[in-house]
Amino acid sequence: MGLNAGYGEVLYAMQGRFDRSALRRLRPLRHGLRIPARMAAKLLGPAKLFVGVLEDLPYAENRLLPDRA
């Protein structure tokens, strides 16, 4: 149960964060992410990702009301 997270998944996540950071203009640095991704996958070993899905139906009891104070 769950998804395996290895080198490829770690690299993909790091590249996503890099692309949203201030360093994104320095594109050649993006290729350097392979080294810490490989080290993380090697040091931390195999990982599993688990997801929980919860549905919050639109019942009156599920409302949020402003504090009148």
mmCIF file as Biopython writes it, N, C-alpha, C and O atoms, coordinates in Angstrom:
data_model
#
loop_
_atom_site.group_PDB
_atom_site.id
_atom_site.type_symbol
_atom_site.label_atom_id
_atom_site.label_alt_id
_atom_site.label_comp_id
_atom_site.label_asym_id
_atom_site.label_entity_id
_atom_site.label_seq_id
_atom_site.pdbx_PDB_ins_code
_atom_site.Cartn_x
_atom_site.Cartn_y
_atom_site.Cartn_z
_atom_site.occupancy
_atom_site.B_iso_or_equiv
_atom_site.auth_seq_id
_atom_site.auth_asym_id
_atom_site.pdbx_PDB_model_num
ATOM 1   N N  . MET A ? 1  ? 0.848   -1.176 0.000   1.0 0.0 1  A 1 
ATOM 2   C CA . MET A ? 1  ? 0.000   0.000  0.000   1.0 0.0 1  A 1 
ATOM 3   C C  . MET A ? 1  ? 0.896   1.243  0.000   1.0 0.0 1  A 1 
ATOM 4   O O  . MET A ? 1  ? 1.923   1.261  0.678   1.0 0.0 1  A 1 
ATOM 5   N N  . GLY A ? 2  ? 0.528   2.253  -0.734  1.0 0.0 2  A 1 
ATOM 6   C CA . GLY A ? 2  ? 1.341   3.470  -0.820  1.0 0.0 2  A 1 
ATOM 7   C C  . GLY A ? 2  ? 2.188   3.465  -2.073  1.0 0.0 2  A 1 
ATOM 8   O O  . GLY A ? 2  ? 2.268   2.461  -2.780  1.0 0.0 2  A 1 
ATOM 9   N N  . LEU A ? 3  ? 2.812   4.580  -2.341  1.0 0.0 3  A 1 
ATOM 10  C CA . LEU A ? 3  ? 3.675   4.726  -3.508  1.0 0.0 3  A 1 
ATOM 11  C C  . LEU A ? 3  ? 5.124   4.754  -3.071  1.0 0.0 3  A 1 
ATOM 12  O O  . LEU A ? 3  ? 5.455   5.320  -2.029  1.0 0.0 3  A 1 
ATOM 13  N N  . ASN A ? 4  ? 5.989   4.143  -3.865  1.0 0.0 4  A 1 
ATOM 14  C CA . ASN A ? 4  ? 7.411   4.175  -3.566  1.0 0.0 4  A 1 
ATOM 15  C C  . ASN A ? 4  ? 7.972   5.548  -3.896  1.0 0.0 4  A 1 
ATOM 16  O O  . ASN A ? 4  ? 7.591   6.148  -4.901  1.0 0.0 4  A 1 
ATOM 17  N N  . ALA A ? 5  ? 8.860   6.043  -3.074  1.0 0.0 5  A 1 
ATOM 18  C CA . ALA A ? 5  ? 9.541   7.315  -3.314  1.0 0.0 5  A 1 
ATOM 19  C C  . ALA A ? 5  ? 11.040  7.059  -3.301  1.0 0.0 5  A 1 
ATOM 20  O O  . ALA A ? 5  ? 11.620  6.760  -2.258  1.0 0.0 5  A 1 
ATOM 21  N N  . GLY A ? 6  ? 11.654  7.177  -4.454  1.0 0.0 6  A 1 
ATOM 22  C CA . GLY A ? 6  ? 13.089  6.969  -4.570  1.0 0.0 6  A 1 
ATOM 23  C C  . GLY A ? 6  ? 13.760  8.191  -5.161  1.0 0.0 6  A 1 
ATOM 24  O O  . GLY A ? 6  ? 13.277  9.313  -5.012  1.0 0.0 6  A 1 
ATOM 25  N N  . TYR A ? 7  ? 14.880  7.963  -5.834  1.0 0.0 7  A 1 
ATOM 26  C CA . TYR A ? 7  ? 15.668  9.048  -6.397  1.0 0.0 7  A 1 
ATOM 27  C C  . TYR A ? 7  ? 14.849  9.950  -7.325  1.0 0.0 7  A 1 
ATOM 28  O O  . TYR A ? 7  ? 14.914  11.174 -7.205  1.0 0.0 7  A 1 
ATOM 29  N N  . GLY A ? 8  ? 14.095  9.374  -8.231  1.0 0.0 8  A 1 
ATOM 30  C CA . GLY A ? 8  ? 13.326  10.163 -9.197  1.0 0.0 8  A 1 
ATOM 31  C C  . GLY A ? 8  ? 12.300  11.063 -8.536  1.0 0.0 8  A 1 
ATOM 32  O O  . GLY A ? 8  ? 12.148  12.221 -8.926  1.0 0.0 8  A 1 
ATOM 33  N N  . GLU A ? 9  ? 11.609  10.556 -7.558  1.0 0.0 9  A 1 
ATOM 34  C CA . GLU A ? 9  ? 10.596  11.345 -6.862  1.0 0.0 9  A 1 
ATOM 35  C C  . GLU A ? 9  ? 11.227  12.463 -6.032  1.0 0.0 9  A 1 
ATOM 36  O O  . GLU A ? 9  ? 10.698  13.574 -5.973  1.0 0.0 9  A 1 
ATOM 37  N N  . VAL A ? 10 ? 12.358  12.165 -5.391  1.0 0.0 10 A 1 
ATOM 38  C CA . VAL A ? 10 ? 13.058  13.187 -4.609  1.0 0.0 10 A 1 
ATOM 39  C C  . VAL A ? 10 ? 13.552  14.291 -5.536  1.0 0.0 10 A 1 
ATOM 40  O O  . VAL A ? 10 ? 13.403  15.474 -5.227  1.0 0.0 10 A 1 
ATOM 41  N N  . LEU A ? 11 ? 14.140  13.915 -6.671  1.0 0.0 11 A 1 
ATOM 42  C CA . LEU A ? 11 ? 14.643  14.896 -7.634  1.0 0.0 11 A 1 
ATOM 43  C C  . LEU A ? 11 ? 13.499  15.747 -8.176  1.0 0.0 11 A 1 
ATOM 44  O O  . LEU A ? 11 ? 13.635  16.965 -8.293  1.0 0.0 11 A 1 
ATOM 45  N N  . TYR A ? 12 ? 12.384  15.120 -8.503  1.0 0.0 12 A 1 
ATOM 46  C CA . TYR A ? 12 ? 11.224  15.848 -9.022  1.0 0.0 12 A 1 
ATOM 47  C C  . TYR A ? 12 ? 10.727  16.883 -8.004  1.0 0.0 12 A 1 
ATOM 48  O O  . TYR A ? 12 ? 10.417  18.014 -8.375  1.0 0.0 12 A 1 
ATOM 49  N N  . ALA A ? 13 ? 10.652  16.505 -6.738  1.0 0.0 13 A 1 
ATOM 50  C CA . ALA A ? 13 ? 10.197  17.422 -5.692  1.0 0.0 13 A 1 
ATOM 51  C C  . ALA A ? 13 ? 11.187  18.581 -5.512  1.0 0.0 13 A 1 
ATOM 52  O O  . ALA A ? 13 ? 10.781  19.733 -5.358  1.0 0.0 13 A 1 
ATOM 53  N N  . MET A ? 14 ? 12.469  18.269 -5.533  1.0 0.0 14 A 1 
ATOM 54  C CA . MET A ? 14 ? 13.478  19.316 -5.389  1.0 0.0 14 A 1 
ATOM 55  C C  . MET A ? 14 ? 13.450  20.273 -6.568  1.0 0.0 14 A 1 
ATOM 56  O O  . MET A ? 14 ? 13.595  21.482 -6.385  1.0 0.0 14 A 1 
ATOM 57  N N  . GLN A ? 15 ? 13.266  19.758 -7.769  1.0 0.0 15 A 1 
ATOM 58  C CA . GLN A ? 15 ? 13.200  20.620 -8.947  1.0 0.0 15 A 1 
ATOM 59  C C  . GLN A ? 15 ? 11.971  21.520 -8.896  1.0 0.0 15 A 1 
ATOM 60  O O  . GLN A ? 15 ? 12.034  22.674 -9.321  1.0 0.0 15 A 1 
ATOM 61  N N  . GLY A ? 16 ? 10.870  21.016 -8.391  1.0 0.0 16 A 1 
ATOM 62  C CA . GLY A ? 16 ? 9.666   21.832 -8.248  1.0 0.0 16 A 1 
ATOM 63  C C  . GLY A ? 16 ? 9.886   22.989 -7.288  1.0 0.0 16 A 1 
ATOM 64  O O  . GLY A ? 16 ? 9.474   24.117 -7.558  1.0 0.0 16 A 1 
ATOM 65  N N  . ARG A ? 17 ? 10.530  22.709 -6.181  1.0 0.0 17 A 1 
ATOM 66  C CA . ARG A ? 17 ? 10.829  23.778 -5.211  1.0 0.0 17 A 1 
ATOM 67  C C  . ARG A ? 17 ? 11.826  24.774 -5.790  1.0 0.0 17 A 1 
ATOM 68  O O  . ARG A ? 17 ? 11.707  25.979 -5.566  1.0 0.0 17 A 1 
ATOM 69  N N  . PHE A ? 18 ? 12.804  24.275 -6.529  1.0 0.0 18 A 1 
ATOM 70  C CA . PHE A ? 18 ? 13.787  25.151 -7.164  1.0 0.0 18 A 1 
ATOM 71  C C  . PHE A ? 18 ? 13.102  26.084 -8.163  1.0 0.0 18 A 1 
ATOM 72  O O  . PHE A ? 18 ? 13.408  27.275 -8.220  1.0 0.0 18 A 1 
ATOM 73  N N  . ASP A ? 19 ? 12.182  25.538 -8.943  1.0 0.0 19 A 1 
ATOM 74  C CA . ASP A ? 19 ? 11.489  26.328 -9.964  1.0 0.0 19 A 1 
ATOM 75  C C  . ASP A ? 19 ? 10.623  27.426 -9.359  1.0 0.0 19 A 1 
ATOM 76  O O  . ASP A ? 19 ? 10.301  28.399 -10.042 1.0 0.0 19 A 1 
ATOM 77  N N  . ARG A ? 20 ? 10.241  27.291 -8.096  1.0 0.0 20 A 1 
ATOM 78  C CA . ARG A ? 20 ? 9.440   28.317 -7.422  1.0 0.0 20 A 1 
ATOM 79  C C  . ARG A ? 20 ? 10.296  29.261 -6.573  1.0 0.0 20 A 1 
ATOM 80  O O  . ARG A ? 20 ? 9.779   30.213 -5.988  1.0 0.0 20 A 1 
ATOM 81  N N  . SER A ? 21 ? 11.596  28.999 -6.507  1.0 0.0 21 A 1 
ATOM 82  C CA . SER A ? 21 ? 12.469  29.802 -5.657  1.0 0.0 21 A 1 
ATOM 83  C C  . SER A ? 21 ? 13.071  30.975 -6.430  1.0 0.0 21 A 1 
ATOM 84  O O  . SER A ? 21 ? 12.909  31.088 -7.645  1.0 0.0 21 A 1 
ATOM 85  N N  . ALA A ? 22 ? 13.763  31.836 -5.702  1.0 0.0 22 A 1 
ATOM 86  C CA . ALA A ? 22 ? 14.443  32.980 -6.314  1.0 0.0 22 A 1 
ATOM 87  C C  . ALA A ? 22 ? 15.626  32.531 -7.180  1.0 0.0 22 A 1 
ATOM 88  O O  . ALA A ? 22 ? 16.100  33.300 -8.016  1.0 0.0 22 A 1 
ATOM 89  N N  . LEU A ? 23 ? 16.101  31.309 -6.991  1.0 0.0 23 A 1 
ATOM 90  C CA . LEU A ? 23 ? 17.240  30.800 -7.767  1.0 0.0 23 A 1 
ATOM 91  C C  . LEU A ? 23 ? 16.840  30.302 -9.152  1.0 0.0 23 A 1 
ATOM 92  O O  . LEU A ? 23 ? 17.704  29.896 -9.930  1.0 0.0 23 A 1 
ATOM 93  N N  . ARG A ? 24 ? 15.561  30.323 -9.472  1.0 0.0 24 A 1 
ATOM 94  C CA . ARG A ? 24 ? 15.099  29.754 -10.738 1.0 0.0 24 A 1 
ATOM 95  C C  . ARG A ? 24 ? 15.741  30.405 -11.961 1.0 0.0 24 A 1 
ATOM 96  O O  . ARG A ? 24 ? 15.778  29.801 -13.033 1.0 0.0 24 A 1 
ATOM 97  N N  . ARG A ? 25 ? 16.242  31.620 -11.813 1.0 0.0 25 A 1 
ATOM 98  C CA . ARG A ? 25 ? 16.888  32.307 -12.941 1.0 0.0 25 A 1 
ATOM 99  C C  . ARG A ? 25 ? 18.268  31.719 -13.246 1.0 0.0 25 A 1 
ATOM 100 O O  . ARG A ? 25 ? 18.808  31.923 -14.333 1.0 0.0 25 A 1 
ATOM 101 N N  . LEU A ? 26 ? 18.825  31.000 -12.295 1.0 0.0 26 A 1 
ATOM 102 C CA . LEU A ? 26 ? 20.138  30.374 -12.477 1.0 0.0 26 A 1 
ATOM 103 C C  . LEU A ? 26 ? 19.945  28.923 -12.912 1.0 0.0 26 A 1 
ATOM 104 O O  . LEU A ? 26 ? 20.256  27.998 -12.163 1.0 0.0 26 A 1 
ATOM 105 N N  . ARG A ? 27 ? 19.436  28.733 -14.116 1.0 0.0 27 A 1 
ATOM 106 C CA . ARG A ? 27 ? 19.060  27.408 -14.620 1.0 0.0 27 A 1 
ATOM 107 C C  . ARG A ? 27 ? 20.148  26.342 -14.513 1.0 0.0 27 A 1 
ATOM 108 O O  . ARG A ? 27 ? 19.831  25.193 -14.207 1.0 0.0 27 A 1 
ATOM 109 N N  . PRO A ? 28 ? 21.430  26.681 -14.754 1.0 0.0 28 A 1 
ATOM 110 C CA . PRO A ? 28 ? 22.445  25.618 -14.645 1.0 0.0 28 A 1 
ATOM 111 C C  . PRO A ? 28 ? 22.510  24.973 -13.260 1.0 0.0 28 A 1 
ATOM 112 O O  . PRO A ? 28 ? 22.899  23.812 -13.139 1.0 0.0 28 A 1 
ATOM 113 N N  . LEU A ? 29 ? 22.133  25.712 -12.220 1.0 0.0 29 A 1 
ATOM 114 C CA . LEU A ? 29 ? 22.139  25.136 -10.867 1.0 0.0 29 A 1 
ATOM 115 C C  . LEU A ? 29 ? 21.120  24.008 -10.727 1.0 0.0 29 A 1 
ATOM 116 O O  . LEU A ? 29 ? 21.284  23.124 -9.886  1.0 0.0 29 A 1 
ATOM 117 N N  . ARG A ? 30 ? 20.073  24.034 -11.546 1.0 0.0 30 A 1 
ATOM 118 C CA . ARG A ? 30 ? 19.016  23.019 -11.458 1.0 0.0 30 A 1 
ATOM 119 C C  . ARG A ? 30 ? 19.583  21.612 -11.693 1.0 0.0 30 A 1 
ATOM 120 O O  . ARG A ? 30 ? 19.131  20.646 -11.080 1.0 0.0 30 A 1 
ATOM 121 N N  . HIS A ? 31 ? 20.582  21.506 -12.594 1.0 0.0 31 A 1 
ATOM 122 C CA . HIS A ? 31 ? 21.192  20.197 -12.864 1.0 0.0 31 A 1 
ATOM 123 C C  . HIS A ? 31 ? 21.986  19.686 -11.667 1.0 0.0 31 A 1 
ATOM 124 O O  . HIS A ? 31 ? 22.171  18.479 -11.507 1.0 0.0 31 A 1 
ATOM 125 N N  . GLY A ? 32 ? 22.457  20.610 -10.825 1.0 0.0 32 A 1 
ATOM 126 C CA . GLY A ? 32 ? 23.196  20.225 -9.630  1.0 0.0 32 A 1 
ATOM 127 C C  . GLY A ? 32 ? 22.336  19.575 -8.564  1.0 0.0 32 A 1 
ATOM 128 O O  . GLY A ? 32 ? 22.867  19.022 -7.602  1.0 0.0 32 A 1 
ATOM 129 N N  . LEU A ? 33 ? 21.015  19.628 -8.711  1.0 0.0 33 A 1 
ATOM 130 C CA . LEU A ? 33 ? 20.120  19.009 -7.729  1.0 0.0 33 A 1 
ATOM 131 C C  . LEU A ? 33 ? 20.199  17.482 -7.748  1.0 0.0 33 A 1 
ATOM 132 O O  . LEU A ? 33 ? 19.723  16.817 -6.828  1.0 0.0 33 A 1 
ATOM 133 N N  . ARG A ? 34 ? 20.794  16.943 -8.785  1.0 0.0 34 A 1 
ATOM 134 C CA . ARG A ? 34 ? 20.906  15.480 -8.885  1.0 0.0 34 A 1 
ATOM 135 C C  . ARG A ? 34 ? 21.762  14.906 -7.756  1.0 0.0 34 A 1 
ATOM 136 O O  . ARG A ? 34 ? 21.505  13.807 -7.264  1.0 0.0 34 A 1 
ATOM 137 N N  . ILE A ? 35 ? 22.779  15.663 -7.357  1.0 0.0 35 A 1 
ATOM 138 C CA . ILE A ? 35 ? 23.700  15.170 -6.322  1.0 0.0 35 A 1 
ATOM 139 C C  . ILE A ? 35 ? 23.001  15.053 -4.965  1.0 0.0 35 A 1 
ATOM 140 O O  . ILE A ? 35 ? 23.031  13.974 -4.372  1.0 0.0 35 A 1 
ATOM 141 N N  . PRO A ? 36 ? 22.364  16.134 -4.437  1.0 0.0 36 A 1 
ATOM 142 C CA . PRO A ? 36 ? 21.684  15.959 -3.142  1.0 0.0 36 A 1 
ATOM 143 C C  . PRO A ? 36 ? 20.499  14.997 -3.215  1.0 0.0 36 A 1 
ATOM 144 O O  . PRO A ? 36 ? 20.180  14.338 -2.226  1.0 0.0 36 A 1 
ATOM 145 N N  . ALA A ? 37 ? 19.846  14.909 -4.371  1.0 0.0 37 A 1 
ATOM 146 C CA . ALA A ? 37 ? 18.737  13.953 -4.505  1.0 0.0 37 A 1 
ATOM 147 C C  . ALA A ? 37 ? 19.255  12.527 -4.419  1.0 0.0 37 A 1 
ATOM 148 O O  . ALA A ? 37 ? 18.640  11.679 -3.773  1.0 0.0 37 A 1 
ATOM 149 N N  . ARG A ? 38 ? 20.388  12.259 -5.068  1.0 0.0 38 A 1 
ATOM 150 C CA . ARG A ? 38 ? 20.987  10.917 -5.020  1.0 0.0 38 A 1 
ATOM 151 C C  . ARG A ? 38 ? 21.439  10.596 -3.596  1.0 0.0 38 A 1 
ATOM 152 O O  . ARG A ? 38 ? 21.241  9.480  -3.116  1.0 0.0 38 A 1 
ATOM 153 N N  . MET A ? 39 ? 22.049  11.578 -2.922  1.0 0.0 39 A 1 
ATOM 154 C CA . MET A ? 39 ? 22.506  11.368 -1.545  1.0 0.0 39 A 1 
ATOM 155 C C  . MET A ? 39 ? 21.324  11.109 -0.613  1.0 0.0 39 A 1 
ATOM 156 O O  . MET A ? 39 ? 21.393  10.222 0.237   1.0 0.0 39 A 1 
ATOM 157 N N  . ALA A ? 40 ? 20.241  11.872 -0.764  1.0 0.0 40 A 1 
ATOM 158 C CA . ALA A ? 40 ? 19.068  11.681 0.091   1.0 0.0 40 A 1 
ATOM 159 C C  . ALA A ? 40 ? 18.473  10.293 -0.123  1.0 0.0 40 A 1 
ATOM 160 O O  . ALA A ? 40 ? 18.121  9.612  0.840   1.0 0.0 40 A 1 
ATOM 161 N N  . ALA A ? 41 ? 18.359  9.876  -1.372  1.0 0.0 41 A 1 
ATOM 162 C CA . ALA A ? 41 ? 17.795  8.554  -1.662  1.0 0.0 41 A 1 
ATOM 163 C C  . ALA A ? 41 ? 18.687  7.454  -1.089  1.0 0.0 41 A 1 
ATOM 164 O O  . ALA A ? 41 ? 18.189  6.443  -0.592  1.0 0.0 41 A 1 
ATOM 165 N N  . LYS A ? 42 ? 19.989  7.648  -1.158  1.0 0.0 42 A 1 
ATOM 166 C CA . LYS A ? 42 ? 20.930  6.648  -0.650  1.0 0.0 42 A 1 
ATOM 167 C C  . LYS A ? 42 ? 20.925  6.602  0.880   1.0 0.0 42 A 1 
ATOM 168 O O  . LYS A ? 42 ? 20.885  5.524  1.473   1.0 0.0 42 A 1 
ATOM 169 N N  . LEU A ? 43 ? 20.966  7.770  1.513   1.0 0.0 43 A 1 
ATOM 170 C CA . LEU A ? 43 ? 21.029  7.835  2.972   1.0 0.0 43 A 1 
ATOM 171 C C  . LEU A ? 43 ? 19.721  7.433  3.647   1.0 0.0 43 A 1 
ATOM 172 O O  . LEU A ? 43 ? 19.724  6.727  4.655   1.0 0.0 43 A 1 
ATOM 173 N N  . LEU A ? 44 ? 18.608  7.886  3.083   1.0 0.0 44 A 1 
ATOM 174 C CA . LEU A ? 44 ? 17.312  7.652  3.721   1.0 0.0 44 A 1 
ATOM 175 C C  . LEU A ? 44 ? 16.697  6.318  3.332   1.0 0.0 44 A 1 
ATOM 176 O O  . LEU A ? 44 ? 15.801  5.824  4.017   1.0 0.0 44 A 1 
ATOM 177 N N  . GLY A ? 45 ? 17.164  5.734  2.248   1.0 0.0 45 A 1 
ATOM 178 C CA . GLY A ? 45 ? 16.655  4.443  1.814   1.0 0.0 45 A 1 
ATOM 179 C C  . GLY A ? 45 ? 15.271  4.560  1.190   1.0 0.0 45 A 1 
ATOM 180 O O  . GLY A ? 45 ? 14.793  5.662  0.919   1.0 0.0 45 A 1 
ATOM 181 N N  . PRO A ? 46 ? 14.637  3.426  0.966   1.0 0.0 46 A 1 
ATOM 182 C CA . PRO A ? 46 ? 13.324  3.454  0.322   1.0 0.0 46 A 1 
ATOM 183 C C  . PRO A ? 46 ? 12.272  4.098  1.223   1.0 0.0 46 A 1 
ATOM 184 O O  . PRO A ? 46 ? 12.267  3.903  2.438   1.0 0.0 46 A 1 
ATOM 185 N N  . ALA A ? 47 ? 11.402  4.851  0.612   1.0 0.0 47 A 1 
ATOM 186 C CA . ALA A ? 47 ? 10.344  5.532  1.357   1.0 0.0 47 A 1 
ATOM 187 C C  . ALA A ? 47 ? 9.003   5.195  0.730   1.0 0.0 47 A 1 
ATOM 188 O O  . ALA A ? 47 ? 8.931   4.809  -0.437  1.0 0.0 47 A 1 
ATOM 189 N N  . LYS A ? 48 ? 7.963   5.340  1.495   1.0 0.0 48 A 1 
ATOM 190 C CA . LYS A ? 48 ? 6.596   5.122  1.008   1.0 0.0 48 A 1 
ATOM 191 C C  . LYS A ? 48 ? 5.796   6.384  1.240   1.0 0.0 48 A 1 
ATOM 192 O O  . LYS A ? 48 ? 5.925   7.018  2.288   1.0 0.0 48 A 1 
ATOM 193 N N  . LEU A ? 49 ? 4.978   6.755  0.284   1.0 0.0 49 A 1 
ATOM 194 C CA . LEU A ? 49 ? 4.078   7.898  0.405   1.0 0.0 49 A 1 
ATOM 195 C C  . LEU A ? 49 ? 2.667   7.367  0.605   1.0 0.0 49 A 1 
ATOM 196 O O  . LEU A ? 49 ? 2.208   6.500  -0.137  1.0 0.0 49 A 1 
ATOM 197 N N  . PHE A ? 50 ? 1.991   7.889  1.605   1.0 0.0 50 A 1 
ATOM 198 C CA . PHE A ? 50 ? 0.622   7.492  1.882   1.0 0.0 50 A 1 
ATOM 199 C C  . PHE A ? 50 ? -0.267  8.727  1.803   1.0 0.0 50 A 1 
ATOM 200 O O  . PHE A ? 50 ? 0.139   9.825  2.183   1.0 0.0 50 A 1 
ATOM 201 N N  . VAL A ? 51 ? -1.468  8.535  1.311   1.0 0.0 51 A 1 
ATOM 202 C CA . VAL A ? 51 ? -2.406  9.647  1.161   1.0 0.0 51 A 1 
ATOM 203 C C  . VAL A ? 51 ? -3.723  9.260  1.822   1.0 0.0 51 A 1 
ATOM 204 O O  . VAL A ? 51 ? -4.224  8.150  1.637   1.0 0.0 51 A 1 
ATOM 205 N N  . GLY A ? 52 ? -4.264  10.173 2.579   1.0 0.0 52 A 1 
ATOM 206 C CA . GLY A ? 52 ? -5.586  9.980  3.163   1.0 0.0 52 A 1 
ATOM 207 C C  . GLY A ? 52 ? -6.564  10.955 2.530   1.0 0.0 52 A 1 
ATOM 208 O O  . GLY A ? 52 ? -6.279  12.148 2.429   1.0 0.0 52 A 1 
ATOM 209 N N  . VAL A ? 53 ? -7.689  10.463 2.115   1.0 0.0 53 A 1 
ATOM 210 C CA . VAL A ? 53 ? -8.691  11.309 1.475   1.0 0.0 53 A 1 
ATOM 211 C C  . VAL A ? 53 ? -9.906  11.382 2.385   1.0 0.0 53 A 1 
ATOM 212 O O  . VAL A ? 53 ? -10.419 10.357 2.836   1.0 0.0 53 A 1 
ATOM 213 N N  . LEU A ? 54 ? -10.356 12.584 2.648   1.0 0.0 54 A 1 
ATOM 214 C CA . LEU A ? 54 ? -11.489 12.799 3.528   1.0 0.0 54 A 1 
ATOM 215 C C  . LEU A ? 54 ? -12.465 13.742 2.842   1.0 0.0 54 A 1 
ATOM 216 O O  . LEU A ? 54 ? -12.066 14.770 2.296   1.0 0.0 54 A 1 
ATOM 217 N N  . GLU A ? 55 ? -13.718 13.396 2.871   1.0 0.0 55 A 1 
ATOM 218 C CA . GLU A ? 55 ? -14.735 14.237 2.255   1.0 0.0 55 A 1 
ATOM 219 C C  . GLU A ? 55 ? -15.491 14.978 3.348   1.0 0.0 55 A 1 
ATOM 220 O O  . GLU A ? 55 ? -15.943 14.371 4.319   1.0 0.0 55 A 1 
ATOM 221 N N  . ASP A ? 56 ? -15.628 16.281 3.189   1.0 0.0 56 A 1 
ATOM 222 C CA . ASP A ? 56 ? -16.358 17.106 4.141   1.0 0.0 56 A 1 
ATOM 223 C C  . ASP A ? 56 ? -17.627 17.588 3.440   1.0 0.0 56 A 1 
ATOM 224 O O  . ASP A ? 56 ? -17.585 18.522 2.640   1.0 0.0 56 A 1 
ATOM 225 N N  . LEU A ? 57 ? -18.734 16.957 3.741   1.0 0.0 57 A 1 
ATOM 226 C CA . LEU A ? 57 ? -19.994 17.275 3.067   1.0 0.0 57 A 1 
ATOM 227 C C  . LEU A ? 57 ? -20.572 18.591 3.579   1.0 0.0 57 A 1 
ATOM 228 O O  . LEU A ? 57 ? -20.306 18.979 4.717   1.0 0.0 57 A 1 
ATOM 229 N N  . PRO A ? 58 ? -21.352 19.276 2.761   1.0 0.0 58 A 1 
ATOM 230 C CA . PRO A ? 58 ? -21.888 20.595 3.135   1.0 0.0 58 A 1 
ATOM 231 C C  . PRO A ? 58 ? -23.080 20.528 4.092   1.0 0.0 58 A 1 
ATOM 232 O O  . PRO A ? 58 ? -24.164 21.014 3.772   1.0 0.0 58 A 1 
ATOM 233 N N  . TYR A ? 59 ? -22.878 19.932 5.253   1.0 0.0 59 A 1 
ATOM 234 C CA . TYR A ? 59 ? -23.911 19.887 6.278   1.0 0.0 59 A 1 
ATOM 235 C C  . TYR A ? 59 ? -23.858 21.168 7.108   1.0 0.0 59 A 1 
ATOM 236 O O  . TYR A ? 59 ? -22.813 21.814 7.184   1.0 0.0 59 A 1 
ATOM 237 N N  . ALA A ? 60 ? -24.957 21.531 7.719   1.0 0.0 60 A 1 
ATOM 238 C CA . ALA A ? 60 ? -25.009 22.738 8.554   1.0 0.0 60 A 1 
ATOM 239 C C  . ALA A ? 60 ? -24.017 22.646 9.718   1.0 0.0 60 A 1 
ATOM 240 O O  . ALA A ? 60 ? -23.488 23.670 10.151  1.0 0.0 60 A 1 
ATOM 241 N N  . GLU A ? 61 ? -23.756 21.439 10.231  1.0 0.0 61 A 1 
ATOM 242 C CA . GLU A ? 61 ? -22.821 21.274 11.345  1.0 0.0 61 A 1 
ATOM 243 C C  . GLU A ? 61 ? -21.376 21.518 10.911  1.0 0.0 61 A 1 
ATOM 244 O O  . GLU A ? 61 ? -20.508 21.705 11.765  1.0 0.0 61 A 1 
ATOM 245 N N  . ASN A ? 62 ? -21.103 21.520 9.636   1.0 0.0 62 A 1 
ATOM 246 C CA . ASN A ? 62 ? -19.743 21.704 9.134   1.0 0.0 62 A 1 
ATOM 247 C C  . ASN A ? 62 ? -19.412 23.165 8.824   1.0 0.0 62 A 1 
ATOM 248 O O  . ASN A ? 62 ? -18.342 23.452 8.287   1.0 0.0 62 A 1 
ATOM 249 N N  . ARG A ? 63 ? -20.307 24.085 9.152   1.0 0.0 63 A 1 
ATOM 250 C CA . ARG A ? 63 ? -20.095 25.506 8.856   1.0 0.0 63 A 1 
ATOM 251 C C  . ARG A ? 63 ? -19.114 26.138 9.829   1.0 0.0 63 A 1 
ATOM 252 O O  . ARG A ? 63 ? -18.967 25.700 10.969  1.0 0.0 63 A 1 
ATOM 253 N N  . LEU A ? 64 ? -18.450 27.176 9.349   1.0 0.0 64 A 1 
ATOM 254 C CA . LEU A ? 64 ? -17.626 28.030 10.200  1.0 0.0 64 A 1 
ATOM 255 C C  . LEU A ? 64 ? -18.318 29.392 10.250  1.0 0.0 64 A 1 
ATOM 256 O O  . LEU A ? 64 ? -18.634 29.980 9.216   1.0 0.0 64 A 1 
ATOM 257 N N  . LEU A ? 65 ? -18.546 29.879 11.459  1.0 0.0 65 A 1 
ATOM 258 C CA . LEU A ? 65 ? -19.210 31.171 11.631  1.0 0.0 65 A 1 
ATOM 259 C C  . LEU A ? 65 ? -18.233 32.160 12.264  1.0 0.0 65 A 1 
ATOM 260 O O  . LEU A ? 65 ? -17.405 31.772 13.089  1.0 0.0 65 A 1 
ATOM 261 N N  . PRO A ? 66 ? -18.325 33.438 11.883  1.0 0.0 66 A 1 
ATOM 262 C CA . PRO A ? 66 ? -17.435 34.444 12.494  1.0 0.0 66 A 1 
ATOM 263 C C  . PRO A ? 66 ? -17.771 34.645 13.961  1.0 0.0 66 A 1 
ATOM 264 O O  . PRO A ? 66 ? -18.921 34.523 14.383  1.0 0.0 66 A 1 
ATOM 265 N N  . ASP A ? 67 ? -16.735 34.955 14.723  1.0 0.0 67 A 1 
ATOM 266 C CA . ASP A ? 67 ? -16.895 35.232 16.147  1.0 0.0 67 A 1 
ATOM 267 C C  . ASP A ? 67 ? -17.520 36.620 16.300  1.0 0.0 67 A 1 
ATOM 268 O O  . ASP A ? 67 ? -17.002 37.588 15.744  1.0 0.0 67 A 1 
ATOM 269 N N  . ARG A ? 68 ? -18.589 36.730 17.020  1.0 0.0 68 A 1 
ATOM 270 C CA . ARG A ? 68 ? -19.311 37.995 17.144  1.0 0.0 68 A 1 
ATOM 271 C C  . ARG A ? 68 ? -18.697 38.903 18.204  1.0 0.0 68 A 1 
ATOM 272 O O  . ARG A ? 68 ? -19.182 40.018 18.398  1.0 0.0 68 A 1 
ATOM 273 N N  . ALA A ? 69 ? -17.669 38.474 18.881  1.0 0.0 69 A 1 
ATOM 274 C CA . ALA A ? 69 ? -17.058 39.278 19.964  1.0 0.0 69 A 1 
ATOM 275 C C  . ALA A ? 69 ? -16.217 40.411 19.444  1.0 0.0 69 A 1 
ATOM 276 O O  . ALA A ? 69 ? -15.645 41.166 20.230  1.0 0.0 69 A 1 
#
